[in-house]
C-alpha cells in the first residue's frame, strides 16, 4: 500500500454537516449503536457507456484507518452549540468497528449493484458516507473515461497529461492513479510517479523552444542534454517547414553521432492527421522509421478514433483535460443508501427508498453480488444479486435469471462459473484485506476487460449487461413496494 502523501492523512472531518447532526440525533434517540447496512452503488454509466471501472478502494482504506477526532475537531463542534456533550464524548472515544465489503479496484461494474457495503453501528456507518462517495465517485469516473480513451487508441500508448487542468491537486494526483489502472502508459505528473510508481513521462514545452535564438538551437540544446531520450516538440513555429527539418538535422548532428537513436517528436496543434502523415514520410526518408510521433491537444476517444480512421501516423497520444476531468460528463452518480436494519435476534429488516423516478428505487436487504462467466470462453454473462442469507450460487446447476424490470425476459445460464465479486476489507474495524500493488490492479483491470463482450465495449449504444436479482430478493422488493404504497 502506498506510503507518503495519503498514508497518514486524517480526513475525518471531510463530511457533510448533516452527517454530524444526524449522528448526534441518533445518539440522543438511542439509535446510534443500532446495526445497519448501507450500499454504495451507481445508477447510470457516464456518457451512456456500457460499464464503469471501479477505482479508489485503496484511498478508502487509508481514510478509514485514520478515522479519529482531534481536540480541535471537538472544540469546533462545541463552539457550534448544537451538539451535546454526550456526542462530543462519543467522538473523543470514537473507533470504527464496522464491517466493509467492496469490489476490487479495476473491476468492470454496472448500475444498481453494490460496489461497497458497510455493516455496523448506524452512527459510524452514516459518518463515512461523504468521504466514501467522494473517493469512489471521482476515481471511478476517471478510470471509466480513461478506459474509453485507451480502447480508442488500440495498441497505441496513451499518456495522462491532465494535471494543470484537473479540479485541484488531489484530482491531479488521484486522477493519474485512476488513469493508470485503466490503461494509461504513464503520466506527466511527477508526484504520481513518486507516490504510486506510475512512469512519469515528458520532454519540453513551447517555452523551451522560444527561449533559444532559433528552433534549431533549442532542439540542439535539448539533444545535447538528453541524447539518450530525445523527443522534440515540433509545432512551435511550423511543423513541416521548420519543426521536422530542424528535428532531423539535430538527430543527424547530435543524437546519432553519440550512438543513440532519437525517441520521438510531438505535435500539439494543427491538423494532426495531415501533419502526422507528412512528418512520418519525412522521418522515414531521413532514416528514422523508428522515431515515434506523439499527438496532444484536447484529445478524447472520439477524436483519437477519427484520427486513426483518417490514417493518421500517430504512435502515442497525450490526453489532458478531457481525461482528467471527464469533461464530456464530469459527474459519477454514486449514491450511498440504507438497505437494512438489524432487529433483535439477528434478523435483518430490509429498507427501501421509493421514488417517482423508477431508477431511484433502491434494492433492499443485506446482499451478495455474483458474476457468471462462461466456461467456454471466459466471457462475463450476467451479474446476480442475492440476499446474504441465501446459499451460495451452485454453478454446477443451470440457473434461470430474469430482468428485474421486465420479468418476462428470462435466460437460462449453463456451463458457467459463479464468482462472488465483493471481498471483505474490514472485519469489525480491523483491516483484513491487502490492497494489491498498482501494477497488479492495472493488469487485473486489463484481464477483466477481456471478459466483456465486444458489444459491451461500444461507445454508442452498447449492449446492455444485465444485473439480475434472485427470485427471493426480487419478491422481497415487490412486497416492500406494495407495503409502502398500501
C-alpha positions in Angstrom: 0.0 0.0 0.0 1.2 3.5 -0.9 3.3 5.4 1.7 3.7 9.1 2.0 1.2 11.7 0.8 -2.1 9.8 1.5 -1.0 7.2 4.1 -1.4 9.2 7.3 -3.9 11.9 6.2 -6.8 12.5 8.6 -9.9 13.3 6.6 -12.4 12.5 9.3 -14.0 16.0 9.1 -14.5 15.8 5.3 -18.2 15.1 5.7 -21.4 16.9 5.0 -22.6 18.7 8.1 -25.8 16.8 8.2 -23.8 13.6 8.8 -22.8 15.0 12.2 -26.2 16.5 13.1 -27.9 13.1 12.3 -25.2 11.3 14.2 -25.8 13.5 17.2 -29.6 12.8 16.8 -29.1 9.1 16.6 -27.1 9.1 19.8 -29.7 11.3 21.6 -32.5 9.0 20.4 -30.7 5.8 21.4 -30.2 4.6 17.8 -26.5 5.2 17.5 -25.5 1.6 18.1 -28.3 0.0 16.0 -26.6 -2.2 13.4 -27.4 -1.3 9.8 -26.3 -2.0 6.2 -25.5 0.7 3.7 -24.8 0.1 0.0 -22.8 2.3 -2.3 -23.9 2.0 -5.9 -24.5 4.0 -9.0 -27.5 4.2 -11.3 -26.1 5.1 -14.7 -22.8 4.8 -16.6 -21.4 8.2 -17.7 -21.7 9.1 -21.4 -24.2 6.2 -21.9 -21.4 3.7 -21.8 -21.7 0.0 -21.3 -19.8 -0.2 -17.9 -17.7 1.6 -15.4 -14.3 0.8 -13.9 -14.2 0.6 -10.1 -11.3 2.6 -8.5 -10.5 4.3 -5.2 -10.6 1.4 -2.7 -7.0 1.9 -1.6 -7.8 5.5 -0.6 -11.0 4.4 1.2 -8.8 2.0 3.2 -6.4 4.7 4.1 -9.2 7.1 5.1 -10.9 4.5 7.4 -7.6 3.6 9.0 -7.1 7.2 10.0 -10.5 7.9 11.3 -10.3 9.8 14.6 -11.4 13.2 16.0 -8.7 15.6 17.3 -9.2 18.1 20.1 -9.5 20.8 17.5 -12.4 18.9 16.0 -14.1 18.6 19.3 -13.6 22.3 20.1 -15.2 23.1 16.7 -18.3 21.0 17.4 -18.6 22.5 20.9 -18.4 26.1 19.5 -21.2 25.3 17.1 -23.6 25.0 20.0 -25.9 22.3 18.6 -24.0 19.2 19.7 -24.4 17.7 23.2 -21.6 16.7 25.5 -22.7 13.1 25.1 -21.9 13.3 21.4 -18.6 15.0 22.0 -17.6 12.3 24.4 -18.6 9.7 21.8 -16.4 11.4 19.2 -13.5 11.6 21.7 -13.6 7.8 22.1 -14.5 7.1 18.5 -13.3 3.9 17.0 -14.5 2.5 13.7 -15.9 -1.0 14.2 -17.9 -1.7 11.0 -17.5 -4.5 8.5 -16.8 -3.4 4.9 -17.1 -5.3 1.7 -16.0 -3.9 -1.7 -15.5 -4.8 -5.3 -11.7 -4.8 -6.0 -10.3 -1.9 -8.0 -10.0 -2.4 -11.7 -13.3 -4.5 -11.9 -15.9 -3.5 -14.6 -19.0 -2.6 -12.7 -22.6 -2.0 -13.7 -25.6 0.1 -12.5 -27.6 -0.8 -9.4 -25.2 -3.3 -8.0 -23.4 -2.8 -4.7 -19.9 -1.5 -5.2 -19.2 -1.2 -1.5 -21.2 -2.3 1.6 -20.9 -1.1 5.1 -22.4 -3.0 8.0 -22.2 -1.8 11.6 -23.4 0.8 14.1 -25.6 3.3 12.5 -23.7 6.3 13.7 -20.4 5.1 12.3 -21.9 3.9 9.0 -23.5 7.3 8.5 -20.5 9.4 9.2 -18.3 7.8 6.4 -20.9 8.5 3.7 -19.5 11.6 2.2 -15.9 10.5 2.0 -16.7 7.1 0.6 -18.7 8.8 -2.2 -16.1 11.5 -2.8 -13.3 8.9 -3.2 -15.1 6.1 -5.2 -17.0 8.6 -7.4 -14.0 10.5 -8.6 -11.5 7.7 -9.2 -14.2 5.5 -10.8 -15.2 8.4 -13.1 -11.6 9.0 -14.3 -10.9 5.2 -14.7 -14.0 4.9 -16.7 -13.2 7.8 -19.0 -9.6 6.6 -19.4 -10.8 3.1 -20.4 -12.8 4.7 -23.3 -9.8 6.7 -24.5 -7.3 3.8 -24.2 -9.7 1.5 -26.1 -10.0 4.1 -28.9 -6.2 4.2 -29.2 -6.0 0.5 -29.7 -2.4 -0.7 -29.5 -1.0 2.9 -29.3 0.1 4.2 -25.9 -1.9 6.9 -24.0 -0.1 9.2 -21.5 -2.1 11.2 -19.0 -1.4 14.9 -19.5 -4.1 16.5 -17.3 -2.6 17.8 -14.1 -2.8 21.5 -15.0 -6.5 21.2 -16.0 -7.5 19.0 -13.1 -10.0 20.2 -10.5 -7.3 20.7 -7.8 -4.2 19.0 -6.8 -5.8 15.9 -5.3 -7.7 15.4 -8.5 -4.5 15.6 -10.5 -2.7 13.0 -8.3 -5.5 10.5 -7.8 -6.8 11.1 -11.3 -3.3 10.0 -12.6 -3.7 6.9 -10.4 -7.1 6.0 -11.7 -5.9 6.6 -15.3 -3.0 4.2 -14.8 -5.4 1.5 -13.5 -7.5 1.8 -16.6 -4.6 1.5 -19.1 -2.6 4.8 -19.4 1.1 4.0 -20.0 2.3 6.9 -17.9 1.6 10.4 -16.6 3.1 13.9 -16.8 2.5 14.2 -13.1 5.8 13.8 -11.2 4.3 13.3 -7.7 2.2 10.5 -9.1 5.4 8.7 -10.0 6.9 9.2 -6.6 3.7 8.2 -4.7 2.4 5.4 -6.9 5.2 4.3 -9.2 3.4 5.5 -12.3 6.0 6.2 -15.0 6.5 10.0 -15.3 7.0 11.0 -18.9 7.7 14.3 -20.6 10.0 16.3 -22.7 9.7 20.1 -23.3 7.2 22.9 -23.6 6.9 25.6 -26.3 8.7 27.9 -23.8 11.9 25.8 -24.2 11.8 26.4 -27.9 11.1 30.1 -27.6 13.9 30.8 -25.1 16.6 30.0 -27.5 17.6 32.2 -30.5 16.2 29.7 -33.0 14.2 26.5 -33.1 17.3 24.6 -34.2 19.3 26.0 -31.2 16.6 24.8 -28.9 16.4 21.3 -30.3 20.2 21.0 -30.3 20.4 22.1 -26.7 17.9 19.5 -25.7 19.5 16.8 -27.7 22.9 17.6 -26.1 21.3 17.4 -22.6 19.3 14.2 -23.3 20.8 12.4 -26.2 19.5 9.0 -25.0 15.9 10.2 -24.6 15.4 12.8 -27.2 11.8 13.7 -28.1 11.3 17.2 -29.7 8.2 19.4 -29.8 7.9 20.4 -33.4 4.9 22.8 -33.7 6.1 26.0 -32.0 6.6 27.7 -35.4 5.8 25.5 -38.4 5.7 21.7 -38.2 6.6 21.0 -41.9 8.7 24.0 -42.8 10.9 24.1 -39.7 9.9 21.7 -37.0 10.6 18.4 -38.7 13.6 19.6 -40.8 15.3 21.0 -37.6 14.5 17.8 -35.7 16.0 15.6 -38.4 19.1 17.9 -38.6 19.6 17.6 -34.8 19.1 13.8 -34.9 21.8 13.6 -37.6 24.2 16.0 -36.0 23.9 15.3 -32.2 21.9 12.1 -31.3 23.2 9.5 -33.8 26.9 10.6 -33.7 26.7 9.8 -29.9 25.4 6.2 -30.7 21.8 6.9 -29.7 18.6 6.7 -31.5 16.1 9.6 -31.2 12.9 8.7 -29.5 10.2 10.9 -31.0 8.5 14.1 -32.0 5.4 15.7 -30.6 2.7 17.7 -32.4 0.5 19.8 -30.2 -1.6 21.8 -32.7 -2.9 21.9 -36.3 -4.4 19.2 -38.4 -2.9 16.2 -36.6 -3.9 13.6 -39.3 -2.3 15.6 -42.1 0.7 16.7 -40.2 1.5 13.3 -38.8 1.3 11.7 -42.3 3.7 14.3 -43.7 6.0 14.1 -40.7 6.1 10.3 -41.0 7.1 10.5 -44.6 9.9 12.9 -43.9 11.2 10.9 -40.9 11.2 7.7 -42.9 13.0 9.3 -45.8 15.6 10.6 -43.4 16.3 7.1 -42.0 14.2 7.4 -38.8 11.3 5.0 -39.2 11.7 4.0 -35.6 11.0 7.6 -34.3 7.6 7.8 -32.7 5.1 10.6 -33.4 3.1 11.8 -30.4 0.0 13.9 -30.6 -1.6 16.1 -27.9 -4.1 19.0 -28.0 -7.5 18.4 -26.4 -7.9 14.8 -27.5 -10.6 12.5 -26.4 -11.8 9.0 -27.5 -13.8 10.3 -30.5 -11.0 12.5 -31.9 -8.5 9.7 -31.5 -10.8 7.2 -33.2 -11.4 9.7 -36.1 -7.7 10.4 -36.5 -6.9 6.7 -36.8 -9.8 6.3 -39.3 -8.2 9.1 -41.3 -4.9 7.2 -41.4 -3.0 9.4 -39.0 0.5 8.2 -38.5 0.5 8.5 -34.7 2.1 6.2 -32.2 1.4 7.9 -28.8 -1.4 10.1 -27.5 -1.0 12.7 -24.7 -4.5 13.3 -23.3 -5.2 16.0 -20.8 -8.3 17.9 -19.8 -10.9 15.6 -21.4 -9.4 12.7 -19.4 -8.6 14.2 -16.0 -12.0 16.0 -15.7 -14.1 13.5 -17.8 -15.1 16.7 -19.5 -18.0 15.3 -21.5 -19.7 14.1 -18.3 -17.8 15.2 -15.2 -20.0 13.6 -12.6 -20.2 10.0 -11.5 -23.5 9.5 -9.8 -22.7 7.1 -7.0 -25.0 7.1 -4.0 -25.0 5.6 -0.5 -28.3 4.2 0.7 -29.6 2.4 3.7 -30.5 -1.2 2.8 -31.3 -3.0 6.1 -31.6 -2.6 9.9 -30.8 -5.3 12.4 -33.5 -6.2 14.8 -33.3 -8.3 18.0 -32.4 -11.9 17.3 -30.1 -11.0 14.4 -32.9 -10.5 11.9 -32.2 -8.1 9.1 -35.2 -6.0 8.3 -34.9 -4.6 4.7 -35.3 -1.0 3.9 -36.2 0.6 0.6 -36.3 4.1 -0.8 -39.2 4.7 -3.2 -39.2 7.5 -5.8 -41.4 8.7 -8.6 -38.3 8.2 -10.7 -38.2 4.4 -11.1 -34.4 4.3 -11.4 -34.1 5.8 -8.0 -35.9 3.0 -6.2 -33.3 1.1 -4.2 -32.8 -2.7 -3.8 -33.3 -3.6 -0.2 -31.6 -6.1 2.0 -28.2 -7.3 3.1 -26.8 -8.7 -0.2 -24.1 -10.5 -2.1 -23.0 -10.0 -5.7 -22.1 -12.7 -8.1 -20.7 -12.6 -11.7 -21.3 -15.5 -14.1 -18.5 -16.4 -16.5 -18.8 -18.7 -19.5 -16.7 -21.8 -19.1 -16.4 -22.0 -22.9 -14.7 -18.6 -23.5 -14.4 -16.9 -20.1 -16.8 -14.1 -21.0 -19.0 -12.4 -18.4 -22.6 -13.5 -18.9 -24.5 -11.5 -16.2 -24.3 -10.3 -12.6 -26.6 -11.7 -10.0 -27.6 -10.3 -6.6 -28.7 -12.5 -3.8 -29.6 -12.0 -0.1 -26.7 -12.8 2.1 -28.7 -15.5 3.9 -29.3 -17.3 0.7 -26.9 -20.2 -0.1 -24.0 -19.6 -2.4 -24.8 -19.9 -6.1 -24.3 -23.5 -7.2 -22.7 -23.2 -10.6 -22.9 -27.0 -11.2 -26.6 -26.4 -11.9 -28.2 -24.3 -14.7 -29.9 -21.2 -13.4 -32.7 -19.1 -14.9 -32.3 -15.4 -14.5 -34.7 -12.6 -15.4 -34.7 -8.8 -15.9 -35.9 -7.2 -12.7 -37.7 -4.5 -14.6 -39.2 -6.9 -17.2 -39.7 -10.2 -15.6 -40.9 -11.9 -18.7 -37.4 -11.6 -20.2 -35.7 -14.8 -18.9 -32.5 -16.5 -19.7 -31.1 -19.9 -18.7 -27.4 -19.8 -17.9 -25.5 -23.0 -18.2 -21.8 -24.2 -18.3 -20.7 -21.2 -16.2 -18.6 -20.3 -13.2 -20.1 -18.1 -10.5 -17.6 -15.8 -8.7 -18.5 -13.6 -5.8 -17.3 -10.1 -6.6 -17.1 -8.4 -3.3 -14.3 -9.0 -0.9 -14.3 -8.3 2.8 -12.0 -5.3 3.5 -12.7 -4.6 7.2 -13.9 -7.0 9.9 -15.2 -5.1 12.9 -13.0 -2.2 12.0 -9.8 -4.3 11.5 -8.3 -4.3 8.1 -8.4 -7.9 6.6 -7.6 -7.1 3.0 -4.2 -6.5 1.4 -4.5 -4.0 -1.4 -2.6 -5.2 -4.5 0.3 -3.3 -6.0 -0.9 -0.7 -8.5 0.7 -2.6 -11.3 -1.3 -5.7 -10.3 -4.5 -3.7 -10.2 -3.7 -2.4 -13.7 -3.1 -6.0 -15.0 -6.2 -7.3 -13.3 -8.3 -4.5 -14.9 -7.0 -5.4 -18.4 -7.8 -9.0 -17.8 -11.3 -8.2 -16.6 -12.0 -6.0 -19.6 -11.1 -9.0 -21.7 -14.1 -10.8 -20.2 -16.5 -8.3 -21.6 -18.2 -8.9 -25.0 -17.2 -6.6 -27.8 -20.9 -5.4 -27.9 -20.5 -4.0 -24.4 -17.4 -2.1 -25.4 -19.1 0.1 -28.0 -19.1 3.8 -27.3 -22.5 4.3 -28.9 -25.5 2.1 -27.9 -23.5 -0.6 -26.1 -25.2 -3.9 -25.4 -27.0 -3.8 -22.0 -25.3 -6.0 -19.5 -27.9 -7.5 -17.1 -27.7 -7.2 -13.3 -30.4 -9.6 -12.1 -31.9 -10.3 -8.7 -32.5 -13.7 -7.2 -36.3 -14.6 -7.1 -36.2 -14.2 -3.3 -34.7 -10.8 -3.4 -37.0 -9.6 -6.2 -40.0 -10.8 -4.2 -38.8 -9.0 -1.1 -38.5 -5.8 -3.1 -42.0 -6.2 -4.6 -43.5 -6.9 -1.2 -41.9 -3.8 0.2 -43.1 -1.7 -2.7 -46.7 -2.9 -2.2 -46.5 -2.4 1.6 -45.2 1.2 1.2 -47.8 2.0 -1.4 -50.6 0.3 0.6 
